[in-house]
Amino acid sequence: MSNPTFGAGPITHKVAAAVEKFHVVKLGATGISHSGAADLPYGAVAQSGAPAAARTDNDLSHGLPSVLAVHRVGVLPLTKATAVAFATGELVYAAANGTVAKTGTKCVGIAVKASAASDATVRTDLAGPFIPAPA
């Protein structure tokens, strides 16, 4: 018998391609990257990250983290693909480049607070594991 390796909190993964905070990500063989509208979303990130970069000796500069916490449950402000309003309770879908939209094929959660068209994000209760759009 095996015990679970994680609970309800975020799971850390290496960054395969640069990701921006408050974006939806997919999981691949080498780590996480922005999810597309047709990809199966894995979760969302609350900070930006980039793959680990080689550094020369005595280089103390810091870049973006190369390992990020991926949230699969909880409420995060997710970046909208277009300037559109969301009402509380509306479904939120994956869109291009890790953003979210009002329509799509992969539901990532439910808007928990109304969002005006001028708002850059929509507060979303993540519904992971992510589900296909209702027929």
N, C-alpha and C positions, 0 to 999 in steps of 0.2 A: 504494500500500500504506500502511496506517495502523498505527501502533503502539498497543498497549493504553494506556489512560489511567490504569490503576491496577494494583496487584499483589494480593498476598494480604492486605494489611492493611485497616484500616477505611477507609470512604469518608465524607467529610464532606457533610452536607446541612443546609439550613435547617430550622428547626423551624416547622411549620405550626400545630400545636396543642401545648399543654404536654404534656411526656412526663416520666415518672419513671425514675430509674436502675433498671437491671436489668429492663427491660420490653422486650417485642417490639414492633417498629414496622413500619408500612406506609409506602410511598412514594406520594405524590400529586403533583399538578401544582404545588403550592405548597410542598412539603417533606414532612417526616416527622410522623407522629402515631401514637398507640397503635394497634396492630393488634387487630381483633376476631377472634372464633373463625372466622368465615367469610371473612375477608380473606386475601389472599396476603401472608404475612409477608415483609418485606424484610431484616430483620436485628434486632439488639438493641443497646441503648445501655447504657453503663456509667456515665452521669451524667445528671442531670435537666437539662431545658432548657425554654425558653419562647420564643414568637415575640418578635422585637425590639419593644421598646416605645419610643414617642416620649419624648424627654427635653427639658426646658427648658434654656436656656443656663445654664452653670455648675453643672449638676447632675452631680455626680461619683459618684453612687450606682451600684452595680453590681447587676444582677439576675442571673437565670439566663442562661447562654449561649444565643444564638439560632441557633448552628450547632453541630452535634454530630457526633462520629465514630460511624458505624453499623458495627457488627461483623457480618460475614457468615460468618466462620470463626473458630475459637478456642473457648475455654471461658469461659463467663460464668455467674455465679449468677443465675438467672432467678426472678422472683417468682411464687410459686404462687397460683393462683386460690382454692384451698381447702386446708384442713389435711389433706393426704394424703401417705402415704409413697411414695417412689420407691426402687426397687432399682437397683443399678448395672446398666447396659445396657438399661434400659427406655426406650422411645420417649417423647419429650416433645412435647406438642401445644400449638398456640396456643389461648388461651381469651379470654374477654372482657377488654377494657380493657388489652391488652398483657401479660396474665399468661399462665401456662402451666398445663396440666393433664395427667392421665394418659390421657385420651381426647380425641378430636376429629377433625377432618378435615384439618388442616394440620400436618404433622410439622415441628418446628423443630430437632430434634436428639435426642441420646441422653444420658441421665443417666450421668455419668462417676463419680459417687460417690453412695452411698446417702444418702437424705435422709429423716429422720424426719418424721412428720406434724406435729410441733411446729416444724419448721424453716420459716422464711419463704421460703427459696429452694431451688432444686435446681441443682447445678453441671451445666451442660449443654454438651456439645460441639455447637456449632452445625453444622447440616447444610445450609448455604446452597449453591447456590440451593435454596430450601425445596421439599419434595416433598409430594404428597398422601399421606394415610394409606393403608397397605396394605389391599387388599380382603379 
